[in-house]
Amino acid sequence: MSHDKIRAAARQRMAETGEPYATARREVIKNHQEAGPGPGAAASAGTRWFPIDYSDMGRVSLWTETRHGGGPGRGGVEVDSTVLRVRLAGFHLDIPRSSVRSAVRSARSVRGTIGVHGGRGRWLVNGSYNGLVELAIEPPCYTSRQPSTLFLRSKVSSLTISLVDPDGFIAAVDGK
């Protein structure tokens, strides 16, 4: 539900019940979530979540990541029939499935590097040195304007991700 629809529904509820805006908005969101997915959500029925591996991230970095809305349980890749959604605190990337040319275990050496790093089309999103998967993306996709990309739209033609279940992810992307 978009922000505009939430606001309109909350204002309507305020008029009907006399509740304050914050209470009406909370109830509108709660009712929407309880209603479940609406029509057209059938495509997301086959959605799978693959969490980022944070096993090598230091305590301070992990605490910071958690404070910014990421960390274990929140960072990962959502795979559905049309798109791969990479989600970390401060970094979001949607990759059309049709653009993914390959998904393979990566032998890339990333010792000493944890977090989100990119340049010249090659991006690394990791919380560990293990479970690395490299995605070849053609045509390339672009990041949105966000703090982790210095508010620039950056090209992504290769993405390396550290995952808890890299083999399961590769199978899901390959459609097996």
Secondary structure as GFF3:
##gff-version 3
##sequence-region A 1 176
A	DSSP	alpha_helix	3	17	.	.	.	ID=ss1
A	DSSP	alpha_helix	21	35	.	.	.	ID=ss2
A	DSSP	three_ten_helix	41	46	.	.	.	ID=ss3
A	DSSP	beta_strand	48	51	.	.	.	ID=ss4
A	DSSP	alpha_helix	59	67	.	.	.	ID=ss5
A	DSSP	beta_strand	76	79	.	.	.	ID=ss6
A	DSSP	beta_strand	83	88	.	.	.	ID=ss7
A	DSSP	beta_strand	91	96	.	.	.	ID=ss8
A	DSSP	three_ten_helix	97	99	.	.	.	ID=ss9
A	DSSP	beta_strand	100	105	.	.	.	ID=ss10
A	DSSP	beta_strand	115	119	.	.	.	ID=ss11
A	DSSP	beta_strand	122	126	.	.	.	ID=ss12
A	DSSP	beta_strand	132	142	.	.	.	ID=ss13
A	DSSP	three_ten_helix	147	149	.	.	.	ID=ss14
A	DSSP	beta_strand	155	162	.	.	.	ID=ss15
A	DSSP	alpha_helix	166	174	.	.	.	ID=ss16
###
